[in-house]
């Protein structure tokens, strides 16, 4: 990113190749909408280019990237407050076949769908820390920088989010 900041904008392609999947995963888990998440990834990379002068090189690049992504996501949510939130569900007809293997696969997919529904019911703050820590595999220290808080606060938030997720999951499951 420092090279991009210095004017070598061709390096943006390399950053895109390295980070667009992770960024999509973050946005998708926050929104539950694949198409919107793809669009937002493009917006984040556009903003990286537009605001490259703000990148200082201190800390990790992905901390800065997720900070931009959070801002893009917040803007999107403000613009689309009334849109319906949905989670893409796998094509069940292809999954249903014969045998015990198909039953186990279907069971697992139902559990994953229930987990995604439970995740969607979490507050945005709790969902965000879980997505960053569990799906994006950021360290608590990195999450603290992204959220502009302390590492201890992140640990507490993740712990509370996991407890809340467990409660919601069990309620949905039953």
DRENVEX-967777 format. One record per residue (C-alpha): residue in three letters; x, y, z. Coordinates in steps of 0.1 Angstrom, whole numbers, padded with zeros to 4 digits, always signed. Each point is the difference from the previous one (the first is absolute). Last residue first. Layout:
<recs>
ALAXYZ ...
</recs>
This chain:
<recs>
UNK-0357-0257+0191 UNK+0028+0009-0023 UNK-0009+0037+0000 UNK+0001+0003+0038 UNK+0032-0020+0001 UNK+0017+0022-0026 UNK-0013+0032+0018 UNK+0015-0011+0033 UNK+0033-0011-0016 UNK+0003+0032-0019 UNK-0006+0020+0032 UNK+0028-0019+0018 UNK+0023+0004-0030 UNK-0007+0037-0001 UNK+0007+0004+0037 UNK+0034-0017-0004 UNK+0008+0020-0031 UNK-0010+0032+0017 UNK+0021-0007+0031 UNK+0030-0009-0021 UNK-0004+0031-0022 UNK-0002+0022+0032 UNK+0032-0016+0012 UNK+0017+0008-0033 UNK-0009+0036+0004 UNK-0021+0021-0024 UNK+0003+0016-0034 UNK-0021-0027-0017 UNK+0027-0008-0026 UNK+0028+0004+0026 UNK-0018-0022+0025 UNK-0006-0026-0028 UNK+0037-0001-0007 UNK+0008-0006+0037 UNK-0027-0026+0002 UNK+0016-0019-0028 UNK-0017-0001-0034 UNK-0013-0034-0011 UNK-0023+0014-0027 UNK-0028-0025+0009 UNK+0005-0004+0038 UNK+0015+0033+0011 UNK-0013+0025-0026 UNK-0033-0017-0004 UNK-0005-0004+0037 UNK+0009+0036+0007 UNK-0024+0012-0027 UNK-0029-0021+0011 UNK+0003+0013+0035 UNK+0000+0036-0011 UNK-0028-0005-0026 UNK-0023-0015+0026 UNK-0004-0037-0004 UNK-0031-0013-0019 UNK+0020-0005-0032 UNK+0025-0023+0018 UNK-0029-0021+0011 UNK-0013-0004-0035 UNK+0036-0008-0012 UNK+0003-0026+0028 UNK-0034-0015-0010 UNK+0012-0002-0037 UNK+0032-0017+0012 UNK-0019-0025+0021 UNK-0023-0007-0030 UNK+0030-0006-0022 UNK+0015-0024+0025 UNK-0033-0020+0002 UNK-0002-0001-0038 UNK+0035-0013-0003 UNK-0006-0026+0027 UNK-0032-0011-0018 UNK+0018-0001-0034 UNK+0027-0022+0015 UNK-0026-0023+0015 UNK-0014-0009-0033 UNK-0019+0015-0028 UNK+0000+0035-0014 UNK-0011+0034+0012 UNK+0028+0025-0007 UNK-0010+0009-0035 UNK-0036+0008+0010 UNK+0012+0021+0030 UNK+0017+0027-0021 UNK+0019+0018+0027 UNK-0017+0029+0019 UNK+0012+0036-0005 UNK-0007+0019+0032 UNK-0025+0028+0000 UNK-0003+0035+0013 UNK-0029+0020-0015 UNK+0007+0035-0011 UNK-0014+0028+0021 UNK+0033+0013+0014 UNK+0016+0001-0034 UNK+0019+0033-0001 UNK+0010-0002+0036 UNK+0010-0036-0004 UNK+0022+0008-0030 UNK+0017+0029+0018 UNK+0007-0022+0030 UNK+0014-0027-0023 UNK+0023+0025-0017 UNK+0012+0012+0033 UNK+0006-0035+0013 UNK+0019-0009-0032 UNK+0023+0031+0005 UNK+0009-0012+0035 UNK+0004-0035-0014 UNK+0025+0012-0025 UNK+0019+0020+0026 UNK+0003-0031+0022 UNK+0009-0019-0031 UNK+0030+0021-0006 UNK+0015-0008+0033 UNK+0013+0026+0024 UNK+0016+0032-0010 UNK+0002+0003-0038 UNK-0016+0035+0001 UNK-0030-0006-0023 UNK-0018+0033-0002 UNK+0014+0009-0034 UNK-0015-0032-0014 UNK-0035+0016+0004 UNK-0012-0003-0036 UNK+0018-0033-0006 UNK-0011-0016+0032 UNK-0035+0015-0007 UNK-0002-0018-0033 UNK+0011-0032+0016 UNK-0027+0004+0026 UNK-0026+0007-0027 UNK+0009-0031-0019 UNK-0003-0021+0031 UNK-0034+0018+0005 UNK-0013-0012-0033 UNK+0010-0036+0007 UNK-0017+0003+0034 UNK-0032+0013-0016 UNK-0001-0030-0023 UNK+0007-0025+0028 UNK-0025+0012+0025 UNK+0003-0012+0036 UNK+0010+0035+0011 UNK+0027-0005+0026 UNK+0010-0034-0010 UNK+0001+0011-0036 UNK+0021+0031+0008 UNK+0026-0020+0019 UNK+0001-0028-0026 UNK+0003+0026-0028 UNK+0029+0016+0018 UNK+0017-0033+0004 UNK-0005-0009-0037 UNK+0011+0035-0012 UNK+0033-0001+0021 UNK+0029-0014-0020 UNK-0013+0005-0035 UNK-0012+0035+0007 UNK+0034+0009+0016 UNK+0017-0013-0031 UNK-0023+0021-0022 UNK+0007+0031+0021 UNK+0037-0004-0009 UNK-0008+0017-0033 UNK-0007+0032+0020 UNK+0038+0006+0003 UNK-0005+0036+0012 UNK+0017+0001+0034 UNK-0032-0010+0017 UNK-0001-0031-0022 UNK+0035-0008+0010 UNK-0009+0004+0037 UNK-0029-0023-0006 
</recs>
